[in-house]
Structure formats: C-alpha cells, structure tokens
C-alpha cells in the first residue's frame, strides 16, 4: 500500500525544510525525502561552520537570472527580517559581519536544529537515506517509487539543489525531473567558485600563494570590492568568488589592488622625502610584503627611488590600479558554492513557484535559475522560495 500525503518534498536542505513546515502550518500532511544521511548538509558547512544564514541588504538586484524580475515576489513576501524573527524565537545568538552578512555566534547546526524543530512541531515526516527510483504523475497527483515504499502526493516540491559540491551528494536530479515534464532548463555552470590560471602565469605567481589583499575586481561592467586571495591553483577570495558568477571562458578580469591608495602620489612623495628607499619598501607599507616584492621585481624597479624616473613610478602604479588577468577556467562544481542557471523561470509562476504547465509540481531553491551573490543571499532565496511554495501547495 502506498503512503498518502498532501505534499512530498524532495530535498531536506534549506529550501525544502522551509517549504515543509510552512505547508505543515497550513494543516497539510507533508513528507520530506532525501538520499543523504543527514538533513541540511550544505547548511552545516556554510559560513565556515557558522552559516551565513541571510543578508539584511537582500534585494532582487543581488541575484542573477535570465529574468531579473522573477525573484521579486518571493523575496518581498519573506524577508531577512522574517527569518531573523524565527532565529530569535529559537534563541539562536547571531552577529552581523561585513556587508550585512549574518552568522550564528556558535554553529550552523543551530539553524538545522531550528528547521527540524519547526518541522516536528507540525508533524512533517522526514525520510533520510531514501532513494527514488521512479516518479510519475497520475490523475490524482504524483506517485514516487522509493526505497521507503511507494508514496502518493497531491503536490510535489523539487528542492534537491543544483550540481555544486558533488561530494555532498549533489546530482542535478531536479533538472532531470524538469526535463521529464518538458520544462526548460537554462545552461548550468559553477558559480561562486575560485578561478584557475594557465600554467605559465600560475608559475609566475606561485610565490604569492596564500597572499590576501583588498581589491576591486571587475569583469566587463560588473565589479566587486572585497578581499582577493592568491592560491596554488589561481585566484580566490570573496571578490573572485563574486566575479566568477559573471565571468565566462575567454574573458579578462581587471584587478585593482588596494584601490583607495593613490600609489603614484605615494611613490613620488616617498621619492621626495627619502630617495634612498627601495620601491618595494614603500609598497610594503600598503600591500603584503611578498606582493610588494613581486610587483617591484616584475617591473624591474629594484633600485632606490632617486634612481627612477617618475614615468616608471607612474607605470608601476597603473599596473597596481589596472592589472589584467585572463583566467584559464574555474575549479568547477567540486568547490563551487552554488550552481548558476537551472529550471527556466519562464516555466514557473513567480508567486507560487509552481510549474505553469504541470499543476502540483513546484521548484524551489538552488535548482531554479536564480543565483545570489556571496554573503547570505542564496540562503535568503532558499527561505523565500521555500516559503512561497509552502504557502501555495
């Protein structure tokens, strides 16, 4: 005999659990299925284990989608303040870091516990280590053949995420279900991911591995001003992760190191005051020592300032202010925090997240073509889209 529910949700992550207890509060019978052994695994590892659970500045402009207006409805109806209120109700201590990012004081596990408690309070059934072998739609709803036995549900919510971090079980299952029901899926690619460099450039920059610097990083008209990190594979750090969502193979990115500093004026002033100083000594007052040394060496300016023409100092300053680099690629889904692209928003109703041509089928969270910036925005989309579906199923 099949188990009957009003709502079956595939995926016990942020969006899925939010949709589950939101529907449960409305008196719906809900089951959540996940092939993982534990719920909320991406929540657990996020934010260095402290979960950057939202961003107080979240607006639709912080999201990438082929339809930039799609996210407006869900984000307007479930805001960062709404989620903070639930966090406060569960007495979870939190703090704000840079740029409106909110983190747990203690552990990301506090957020998972909160979501599970909310699910238990409305009697949501949770089945983990559950495999789904077949899924079909009949006249009365959806029939799922699972390792827990057959399940019948009036509504089906796909909350199984994207392809990022496959070692945690990411499979792109939601895209296969979308295609099964003839729903379009936009191109998917790794996002919020470190960028790699071709071997010659990587060798040249190898001495900078581990060096971090404040930077403005641009790709086309898009730019982000946050920390940049040189790694043994290429470039990382918040500014690089951000720009990676906009970068495409063949594109050049432009680095501006310590952009608030006027290096040409700094070097000329140092030359006037003490011409015996070395260029790298002056640079090292504002840049990491190894980076200052690299810049001086590659510009062949390893002489006292007094021996250098102003033109050479201006040229070096321009390199610091506008350093073009062409990445070779990215580290891929292995380290990407999210997946760019997904189920085409044209196929979904923006208020309910329901497929326009398949009544009762919903897609939420990362599997949808809505991708947030780094800094809590993707969790806010998970909460908002999960809430939207939970209110509609």
N, C-alpha and C positions, 0 to 999 in steps of 0.2 A: 504494500500500500504506500502511496506517495504521501509525503507530509505537505500540508497545505498552509500557505502564508499569503497575506496581502502583498508583502514586499520581499523580494530576495535581492540582496546586495552582494555583488562580487567584489571583494577587496576590503580588508579590515585596516585600511590606512586612515589618514586624516579625513578625507572627504567621505569615505564610506561610513566611518563611525559617526560622523556628524549627521549624515543623512539618516542613519539608523535610528538614533534616539529622537531626532526631530520628527520622524514619521511615527515612532513609538508613542511620543507625547500626544499625538492626534488619535491614539487608540488603534493604530494599525498593528497587525501581527507581522513581525519582521525577523528575518534570518540573515545573518552575515556569514559569507563563506570566504575562506582564504586558504591558499595552498601553503602558506608559511606556518611555522610552528608557534609564532607569537604575533600578536597584533601590533600595528604601529611601528614597524622596524625602522622606517625612514625617519619617523619622529624621534626615535631613540638615539639615532646617530647624529641628528641635525644640531647645528649650532655648537659643535664641539661637545655634544652630550648635554647641552643645556637648552636646546630647542628655541630657535629664534621664531617664536610662535605667531607673531604678526608684526606689522609696521604701522605706526599711528598715522603715517602720511599716505597710506594706500589709496590710490585713485585709479581710474581706468588708464591714465597716461603711463602708469608703471607696468603696463602689460603689453605683450607683443601678440598680435593675432592678425589674420587676414582681414578680419572685421573688427576694427578697434572699438566699435560701439557695443559689441556683444556682451562684454563683461559688466557694463554699467548697471543693468537691472539687479543682478545678484549682489554686486558689491554695495549697491545703495541700500539694499534691504537687509544685509547682515554686515555690520561694520566692525572695525577693530574694537570699538567701544563695547559692542555686544559680546565679543569673545572675552575681552578683559573682564567684563562683569561676571562671566561664568568662572574664569580663573580666580577672581577674588572671592566668589561664593564658596569655592573649594579651598580657600585659604592657602593658595599657592603663591609664595613670595616671588616677585619678579623685579626686574630693573630695566631701565632704558639705556641702551648704548648709543653709538653714533648714528646719526641719520634716521632717528625714530625707530630703531630696531629694539624689540622687546624680547628679553630672555628670562628663563627661570633662574632664580637665585641658586637653586640646588641642582635639580636633574630633569632632563627631558622625560624621564619616567613618570614624573608628577602629572604631565599632560596626558600621557597614556592612561594612567590610573583614573584621572578625571573623566576621560571619554568612556572608559569601561564602566565606571560608576553610573554615569548618565544612561548608558545602555541597560545596565542591570535594573535601574530604577523603573524602566518602562518595559522590562521583561523581553528584551531583544535576545534571540538565540544566536550564539556565536559558535561556528564550527571551523576549527583550525586544522591544518594538515589535510585539507579537503580538496580532492581532485575533481574536476568537472570534465567528463568525457564527451558529453553531448548537450546541446542546448537548442531547443526549438520552440516556436510559437504556435499555439493552437487557438481555437475559438475562445477558450476561457482564460488564456494567459500563457505563461511560459512554463515549459517542462524542462527541468535540469536533471540529467543523469549524473550522479555524483558518487564518490566513494562512501558517502553517508547514506546512500539510497536515493530514490527519485524524489524530487521536490517540485511542487506546483506553486506558482506565484502569479498573482494578478499583474503585478508590476515587477520589472527587472531593472536594477540600477547598476550600471557598469562603473566601478570605482577602483579598477585594478591598476591604475597608474600608466606610466609610459615605459620606455626602454632603459632609462638611466639606472645605473648600479645593478647590473645583472647578477652579481654575486649575492644580492639580497633577494633574488627571485624575480626580478623584472623581466617580462616576456613580451610585452606588446599585445597581450591577449585581447584587450579592449578593441584594438584596431581590427583584429580578425572577426570579432563579433559585429563590428560596424560593417565590415565588408560582407559578412554573411547576410546582413539585412539590407544590402545595397546602399549603404550610407557612404558618402565620400570621405576620404582621409587625406589631409594635406601632407606634403612632404615632411617627414620627421628627421630631426638631426639632434646631436648632443648640444646642450646649452648650459650656461654657467659652468664652463669647463676650461681647464688650462690649455694654453696653446703651445704647440711644439715648433721647433726651428730646424732648418735643414742642417746637415752635419757640419759644414764649414763654419757657419755662423755660430752654431752651438759650441764648437771647439773654441772659437774666438772668445765667446762669453763664458766659458767654463769656469774661469777664476771668479766670476760673480755669483756662482751658485750659492743660494742662501742669503743673498743681499736683498733687503727690502728698502723701498724708497717711496715717498709720497709722489704721486704722479697724476698727470692728466693724460688719459689715453683716448684717442679718437679713431673712429673708422667712418669715413665719409662725414656726414653732418652730425653723427652721434658721438658724444663724448661723456666720459665718466671721470670723476676726480676722487680717487681713493688710493690705497696702498698698492704697489706693484712689487712682485717678488720674482727674482731670477732663480730658476731651478736647474737641475741637471738635465731636464728634458726641454726646457724652454722658458716660458713666462707664465706666471700665475699671480695670485693675489686678487683682492676684490675688484680692482679696476679692470683686470684682464678677464676675470670671470664674467663681469658685466658686459664688456665689449664683445665677448665670444658669441653672445646671442645675436649679434648684428653682423659679425664677420663672416665672410664666405671665402672659400679657397681662391687664391689669386689676389685677394685684397691686401692692401698695405695698411698697417696701423701706424699711428703717429704718437710717439711718446714725448711728453713734456715733463722733465724731471724737476721736482721742487718748484712748481710753476709760479709761486708767489715771489720767488727770489729773482732779482734782476742781476744775473751773473755778469753781464758785460760791465755794468756800473761797479759791481763788487770787485771784479778783477782790475779795472782801471784805477779804482780808489786804492786798492792794495798796492798797486804798482807805484802810485804817487807817494804813499806813506812809507813803504819799505820795499824797494825794488829787488832786494836780495832774496825775497821769499820765492819759493817754488810754486808753480801753478797748482799742483795737487794739494799743497798745504792750505792754500786759500779755499779751494773747492771742498776740502775735507771738513771745513768749518760748517758746511751746509749740506753735504752729501756724505753717505757712508764712505769710510776710508778706502776700501777696495774699489768702489765705483769711481771715486775721485782719481785714484791712481790709474785705473783703466782709461778714463777719458783723457787724462794728460798724456799717457803713453801712446794711445792710438792717434792723437792729434800731433804727436811728435813735438810736444811742448815741455820737455823735461829740462828746462833751463830756468834761471832766475827771471822774474817778471821784467826786470830792467832790460834784459836782452831781447825781449819780444815786442814786435810792433803791435799797435792797437788793433790792426786788422786781424792778426792771428787770434787775439783775445775775443774779438767780435765773432769770428768764425767758430771758435770753440763754444761760445755762449749760444750761438744759433743751433749748434748740434745738440746742446743740452735742452734747448727750448723746442726743437723740432727734430726728433730722432726717428726717421722712418725705418720700420722693420716689416718684412713680409713673412708672416708665419707659414710654416710648411703644412700644418694641419692642427688637429686638436688631439687630446688624449682619449677622445671618444666616450662612449657610454659608460666605460669602466669607471671613470671618475666624474662624469657629468652629474650635476646636482638635479637637473630636470631634462625633460625632452621638449624640444621646440616643435611646434606643429601638433597634428593629431586629428581627431574627429572634426570634420569641417563644421564650423559654427552655422553655416547656411542651412545645415540639415537639422539644426536644433532650435527649439523655442527658448529664447533668452530668459524668459521669466521662470520657466519650469525645468529647463534642461532636458525636456522630452524630445525624442526624435519626431520630426513633423510627419513622417510617413509611416511610423511604426508606433501606434498608440501603446502606452505602457512601458516603453523602453527609454531609459534615461542614461546620459553620460555625464560624469562629473569629475572634477579634479584635473590631474595632470594629463589624462588621456584626451582631453579636449584641446583644440587649437587656441589655448590661452596660456601664455607663459609669462610669469612675473619676473621682475628684476631680482637680484640678490638682496636679501635683507628682510625676510619675513613675508614678502609679497605672495609667494606661491602657497604658503600656508593660509594666508587670508583668502586666496581664491578657493582653496580646498574647503575652508569653513563656509564661505559664501555660496559656492555652487552646491555643496552638500546640503546646506540649509534650504536652498531654493528647491532642490529635488524632494527633500524630506517633507516640505510643506505642500508639494504638489501630488505625490504618489497616492 
